[in-house]
Amino acid sequence: MNPRKLTIALLSGGISSEREVSLNSGSQVYAALDPAKYDVLRYDPKTDLPKLVAEAERIDAALIILHGPYGEDGTVQGLLDLLGIPYQGSGVLGSAVAMNKVASKILYRQAGLPTPDHIVAHRGRPLDLDGAMARLKLPIVVKPAAGGSSVGITIARSRAALASAVEAACTHDPVVLLEAYIEGIEITGGVIGNDEIEALPLIEIIPDRGREFFDYTAKYTVGGAQEICPARIDADVTAEAQRLCIEAHRALFCRGYSRTDLMLRGRELFILETNTIPGMTATSLLPRAARTAGIEFGRLLDRLIELSLEGRPARRRPG
């Protein structure tokens, strides 16, 4: 006897600056989901939240393919919790703290994990630029505290550029992170699992010439960066980086899966941030690492749905 097909709510779009990326990812996820296993209902939170609430009793689990605020930050996760709909990935707490780069820094440090030194600035409050430069040294990376896909990030190489970068970042978020710049090799590592967490192969990221870092354009433009999987680093450094990805996942109370970005300087590793809803097109970083590990895109989605339901009672159907 074949198991009953699951009804999956696929959420993509939303109202963040990453809306178009989310819609593209959602379409690729929809195409990869096996129609023999799933009945898929699509929802765009920009317009369809009342419909989602009305149809909640039909839904077995949700796939949240949203990026940035109002999707990756715990807000949609809280709604789904209220509706009793399981979903892939982290809950409200893990989503919220991972989305906030300042909160992440605090938790990394409390867990004893290496991360670049930083200073926090606030919109409307004076910032001691000279003190920041004395502590962090130029160049300094300036980031909105909450946001994804490198939106609003600048590498400031002068006092004037630092002042402009902070002002620009404040247009994205009232809290801004100033971070010591680490020159080295950028790598990213995905993990998957709930209680037992598996580290996926690492990816080495080389931005196209003319780009200072893996910015928004490089992330979403064909040829914007070279992505090498597995990363060209030795076994000992690979093992340590994968351990840090697992420990970062745990430190931020993540669940299901995540992807952590790191910098490698010599043999020294620094955690930059953890993404609780990594890009989910078939060619995105985490699916690419999974494919290197022998997990094709459709099977990866199956696994995320399985993890969302793990340890949860079956939903009762109306009638």
C-alpha positions in Angstrom: 0.0 0.0 0.0 1.4 3.4 -1.0 1.7 6.0 1.8 -0.6 8.9 1.6 0.7 11.9 -0.3 1.6 14.9 1.9 0.1 18.3 1.3 3.0 20.8 1.3 2.6 24.6 1.6 5.4 26.2 -0.5 5.9 29.8 0.7 7.9 32.1 -1.6 8.0 35.8 -2.6 7.2 37.9 0.5 8.0 41.6 0.9 11.7 41.8 1.6 14.4 43.2 -0.8 15.0 39.5 -1.8 11.5 38.9 -3.1 12.6 38.1 -6.7 15.3 35.7 -5.6 12.7 34.0 -3.4 10.1 33.6 -6.2 12.8 32.1 -8.4 13.9 29.7 -5.7 10.2 28.8 -5.0 9.6 27.9 -8.7 12.7 25.6 -8.8 11.7 23.9 -5.5 8.1 23.4 -6.9 9.5 21.8 -10.1 11.8 19.5 -8.0 9.1 18.2 -5.6 7.9 14.7 -6.6 4.2 14.9 -7.5 3.8 11.2 -6.6 4.7 12.2 -3.0 3.3 15.7 -2.6 0.3 17.8 -3.3 1.9 21.3 -3.3 0.0 24.5 -2.5 1.8 27.7 -3.3 1.5 30.9 -1.2 3.1 34.3 -1.5 3.1 35.9 1.9 2.7 39.3 0.2 -0.8 38.5 -0.8 -1.8 35.0 0.4 -1.6 35.0 4.2 -5.4 34.9 4.7 -5.6 32.0 2.3 -2.8 30.1 4.2 -4.6 30.6 7.5 -7.9 29.5 6.0 -6.4 26.3 4.5 -4.1 25.4 7.4 -6.0 22.3 8.3 -5.2 20.8 4.9 -1.5 21.2 5.2 0.9 18.6 6.5 4.1 20.6 6.4 5.5 23.9 4.9 8.6 24.7 2.9 9.6 28.3 3.7 11.6 29.5 0.7 11.8 33.2 1.9 14.9 35.3 2.4 15.5 38.4 4.5 13.0 40.1 6.9 9.5 38.7 7.2 10.5 35.3 6.1 13.9 34.3 7.5 13.7 36.1 10.8 11.1 34.1 12.8 8.0 36.0 11.8 6.6 33.5 9.3 7.8 30.7 11.6 5.7 32.1 14.4 2.6 32.2 12.3 3.1 28.6 11.2 3.6 27.6 14.9 0.3 29.3 15.7 -1.4 27.4 12.8 0.2 24.1 13.9 2.0 23.6 10.6 5.4 22.0 10.8 8.1 23.6 8.6 11.7 22.9 7.5 14.6 24.5 9.4 14.9 26.6 12.5 12.1 27.8 14.7 11.3 31.4 15.9 14.3 31.6 18.3 17.0 30.2 15.9 15.6 32.2 13.0 15.6 35.4 14.9 19.0 35.2 16.4 20.7 34.0 13.2 19.1 36.9 11.3 20.6 39.4 13.7 24.3 39.6 13.2 24.9 41.3 16.6 23.0 38.6 18.5 24.8 35.9 16.5 28.2 37.4 17.4 27.3 37.3 21.1 26.2 33.7 21.0 29.3 32.6 18.9 31.5 34.2 21.5 29.7 32.7 24.4 30.1 29.3 22.7 33.9 29.9 22.3 33.7 30.1 18.6 36.1 32.3 16.6 34.6 35.4 14.9 36.0 38.7 13.8 36.1 41.6 16.3 33.3 44.1 16.0 31.7 47.3 17.1 27.9 48.1 17.0 26.6 51.4 15.7 23.1 52.8 16.0 21.1 55.1 13.7 20.8 58.6 15.3 23.7 58.1 17.8 27.2 59.5 17.3 29.9 57.0 16.4 33.5 57.4 17.3 35.0 56.8 13.9 38.6 57.3 15.1 38.0 54.9 18.0 36.5 52.3 15.6 39.5 52.6 13.2 41.9 52.3 16.1 40.3 49.1 17.4 39.3 47.3 14.1 41.9 48.8 11.7 41.1 49.7 8.2 39.6 48.2 6.0 36.4 47.7 8.0 33.4 45.7 6.9 30.1 47.5 7.5 26.8 45.5 7.6 23.2 46.1 8.5 22.6 44.0 11.7 19.6 42.2 10.0 19.5 41.3 6.4 20.6 38.7 3.9 22.3 38.2 0.5 25.0 40.8 1.4 22.4 43.7 0.9 23.9 46.9 2.3 27.4 45.6 3.0 30.4 47.8 2.3 34.2 47.4 2.8 35.4 50.8 4.0 39.0 51.6 3.3 39.2 55.2 4.6 37.6 57.4 7.3 35.3 59.1 4.8 34.3 55.8 3.3 33.6 54.4 6.8 31.3 57.3 7.6 29.4 56.9 4.3 29.2 53.1 4.7 27.6 53.4 8.2 25.1 56.0 6.9 24.2 53.7 3.9 23.8 50.6 6.2 21.5 52.6 8.5 19.0 52.9 5.6 18.6 49.2 5.8 18.6 48.7 9.6 18.8 51.0 12.6 21.6 48.8 14.0 24.8 48.4 12.1 27.8 46.1 12.6 31.3 47.3 12.0 33.5 44.2 11.7 37.3 43.7 11.4 38.1 42.7 7.8 39.7 39.2 7.4 41.7 38.8 4.3 41.8 35.2 3.2 39.8 32.4 1.5 36.0 32.6 1.8 34.4 29.2 2.5 30.9 28.1 3.3 29.7 24.9 5.0 26.2 23.4 5.1 24.9 21.1 7.8 21.7 19.0 7.9 19.9 17.2 10.7 18.1 17.7 14.0 19.7 15.7 16.9 22.3 14.1 14.7 23.9 16.8 12.5 25.8 16.0 9.3 28.3 18.4 7.8 28.2 18.7 4.0 31.3 19.2 1.8 32.7 22.8 2.1 32.6 25.2 -0.8 35.3 27.7 -1.6 34.0 31.0 -3.1 36.2 33.1 -5.3 34.4 36.4 -6.4 34.9 37.5 -9.9 37.8 39.9 -10.5 36.7 43.4 -9.8 34.5 42.4 -6.8 35.8 42.9 -3.3 33.6 40.2 -1.8 30.7 37.8 -2.6 28.1 40.5 -2.9 24.5 40.4 -4.0 25.3 40.7 -7.7 28.0 38.0 -7.4 25.5 35.7 -5.6 22.8 35.9 -8.2 24.6 36.5 -11.5 25.9 33.6 -13.6 29.7 33.9 -13.5 29.7 36.4 -10.7 31.9 34.0 -8.6 33.7 30.8 -8.9 32.4 28.1 -6.5 34.6 25.1 -5.9 33.3 22.1 -4.1 34.9 20.5 -2.2 37.0 23.5 -1.1 40.7 23.2 -1.9 41.9 23.0 1.7 43.5 20.2 3.6 41.8 17.5 5.6 42.6 19.0 9.0 41.3 22.5 8.2 38.3 20.9 6.5 37.4 18.9 9.6 37.8 22.0 11.8 35.7 24.2 9.5 32.9 21.5 9.4 33.1 21.3 13.2 32.7 25.0 13.5 29.7 24.9 11.1 28.0 22.3 13.4 28.9 24.3 16.6 27.6 27.5 15.0 24.3 25.8 14.1 24.0 24.6 17.7 25.0 27.9 19.3 22.3 29.8 17.4 19.6 27.2 18.3 19.1 26.2 14.7 17.2 23.1 13.5 17.0 21.0 10.4 19.7 22.7 8.3 21.8 25.8 8.0 24.8 27.2 6.1 27.7 29.0 7.8 30.1 31.4 6.1 33.7 31.5 7.2 37.0 33.1 6.3 40.2 31.2 6.3 43.4 33.2 7.0 46.4 31.0 6.9 45.1 28.1 9.0 43.0 30.3 11.2 39.2 30.2 10.7 36.6 32.9 11.5 32.9 32.5 11.5 31.1 35.4 9.7 27.4 34.4 9.9 24.9 31.5 9.7 22.0 31.3 7.2 18.9 29.5 8.4 17.3 29.5 5.0 20.1 29.2 2.5 19.5 29.8 -1.2 17.4 26.9 -2.5 17.7 26.8 -6.2 19.2 23.6 -7.7 22.5 25.4 -8.2 22.6 27.3 -4.9 25.5 26.7 -2.5 23.8 24.3 0.0 22.1 22.1 -2.7 25.4 22.0 -4.6 27.3 20.8 -1.5 24.5 18.2 -0.9 24.9 17.0 -4.5 28.7 16.6 -4.0 27.7 14.4 -1.0 25.5 12.3 -3.2 22.1 14.0 -2.3 20.3 15.3 -5.4 18.0 18.3 -5.1 14.7 16.4 -5.0 16.1 14.1 -2.3 17.4 17.0 -0.3 13.9 18.5 -0.3 12.5 15.1 0.8 15.0 15.1 3.6 14.1 18.6 4.8 10.4 17.7 4.9 11.2 14.5 6.8 13.2 16.6 9.3 10.4 19.1 9.7 8.0 16.2 10.7 10.6 14.4 12.9 9.3 14.0 16.4 6.0 15.6 15.7 2.6 13.9 15.9 0.7 13.4 12.6 -1.7 16.2 11.9 -5.4 15.4 12.5 -7.5 15.9 9.4 -10.9 17.6 9.6 -13.9 15.4 9.5 
